[in-house]
Amino acid sequence: MPSHSFPDLITEAQTTEESFLRHIFVRDQMYEWTKQPLIMAKADGVFYWDVAGKRYFDALSGIYVASVGHNNRRVIDAVRTQLDTLHFSPPMHGTNPVAVQLANLLAEVAPGDLSTVKFQCGGSEVTEAAIKLARQYHKLTGNPAKYKIISRYQSWHGSTMGSLAASGLKSRKTVNEPLPPGFVKVFPPTCYRCPFGKTYVPHPQPLSHEGRGEHGCNITCASLVNDVIDMEDPATVAAVMVEPIGHTGGIIDPPEEYLPMLRELCDRHNVLLIFDEIITGIGRTGRMFAAETFGVVPDVICTGKGMSGGFVPVSAMICRQPIADAFWGPISENPGFVEGHTFEGNPISCAAGIAVLREILERDLCANARTQGARLKAGFQKLADKYGVIGDIRGKGLFLGMEFVKNPRTKEQFPQTVAFGTQVGKQALANGLLCRFDPHWLAFGPALVVTAEQIDEMLSILDRSMGEVLAKV
Ligand SMILES: Cc1ncc(COP(=O)(O)O)c(C=O)c1O
């Protein structure tokens, strides 16, 4: 073969063949996945089509990414225009106008005084950046011993070594251990199965800190974070990092007091509160950020996934003004924020980010997420009543999930061998509905542009799939 010749590309149809698939690692277990590979060829609105032409309702926005729908014209036009203007600027020497514009836009739409942005390409990169920001901030402000990060079991903050060390999923961690030191875990607020055996009773009025003693569970999951900081020594703790609503574990939606309590105790111990809003940010829970949904201003928000609608990779770490100010000073005293990647603030990514925010704000897609989310939740409740195997429905806006149980009264789970959730998820996929599935739960996150008719279509495929699986188990 002459050195200048280009090898023949395999055809689209061939991309489902095992011999060709052996050249790629995907996220799934390769050996099993290759038996029935899912290869998407095109998409439009809330639908995908695979290479064989089968249509799928995308009830997951890919993976909470295609926030403004596939094939969104406004984002495509913005990316095309930017491609013709500037596709890359030198990151070691500066940035570009689009990155500065998007940073200022994010400062406008973020809650409180969250106003200074570090752009990256993916979620792991910005959660990792937030960890570094917390450590560097405390060094710059006279607390160099503060380095520990407190996060939660069942959480997912990313695949890089630091973000993985903060994550709490044994299935993804054990194979990569040993992980970096300095990460401490607490139990998450899984009220349906409280790790402390308590029962949450919603309080009729907002609680004062003292009033919590009379409460059903005393929000032990939050007060224990305080005890853990105490036991670790507050002088060594840099930050608490949580997803406002956890994903893995089946949509962990905290009681309303939980995040305000974390805010209070972080303030008490001079510990930064980091919200990982990689999924929940950019409209997903019915407000621009879940921080607003819960009425809490964290010190740092990390967001990604839906930020560019999936057209190009982009993510952002946004910090409060006083934190950014600590990195502002003469070079002799202050090295600035020591963190960076080659593709940060890429102009194409930032152009997509601006177009997505314009789409969300001008079409009021946060309101649509609240309306359609309520419709979806009501539909899940009807399925719970019809089939009697949905124990709990959780989430906010268009970030919703359900936990399956064999017996809703006792909360007894289906045996692992049945893996009911996985069966329903696979049946739904066979019936043309894409959602996130696990042996015991399903999660859903359709595009923020989804319509009422489309929600009903989703529910009807799910209804059929549950019925078909129940007829077999
Ligand atoms: C809550 C959360 N944080 C961080 C990440 C990591 O993001 P990425 O996969 O883009 O690196 C994810 C990815 O699923 C996530 O769900």
The ligand as an SDF file (V2000), in Angstrom:
LIG
                    3D

 16 16  0  0  0  0  0  0  0  0999 V2000
  -23.2710   13.8710   38.5810 C   0  0  0  0  0  0  0  0  0  0  0  0
  -22.1380   13.6260   37.6280 C   0  0  0  0  0  0  0  0  0  0  0  0
  -20.9430   14.2140   37.8520 N   0  0  0  0  0  0  0  0  0  0  0  0
  -19.8940   14.0320   37.0460 C   0  0  0  0  0  0  0  0  0  0  0  0
  -19.9910   13.2100   35.9440 C   0  0  0  0  0  0  0  0  0  0  0  0
  -18.7910   13.0120   35.0450 C   0  0  0  0  0  0  0  0  0  0  0  0
  -19.0290   13.6400   33.8150 O   0  0  0  0  0  0  0  0  0  0  0  0
  -18.2650   13.1810   32.4830 P   0  0  0  0  0  0  0  0  0  0  0  0
  -18.7020   11.7890   32.1960 O   0  0  0  0  0  0  0  0  0  0  0  0
  -18.7360   14.1820   31.4540 O   0  0  0  0  0  0  0  0  0  0  0  0
  -16.8090   13.2950   32.7560 O   0  0  0  0  0  0  0  0  0  0  0  0
  -21.1950   12.5800   35.6480 C   0  0  0  0  0  0  0  0  0  0  0  0
  -21.3170   11.6920   34.4970 C   0  0  0  0  0  0  0  0  0  0  0  0
  -22.1980   10.8940   34.3430 O   0  0  0  0  0  0  0  0  0  0  0  0
  -22.2990   12.7840   36.5200 C   0  0  0  0  0  0  0  0  0  0  0  0
  -23.4800   12.1880   36.3050 O   0  0  0  0  0  0  0  0  0  0  0  0
  1  2  1  0
  2  3  1  0
  2 15  2  0
  3  4  2  0
  4  5  1  0
  5  6  1  0
  5 12  2  0
  6  7  1  0
  7  8  1  0
  8  9  2  0
  8 10  1  0
  8 11  1  0
 12 13  1  0
 12 15  1  0
 13 14  2  0
 15 16  1  0
M  END
$$$$
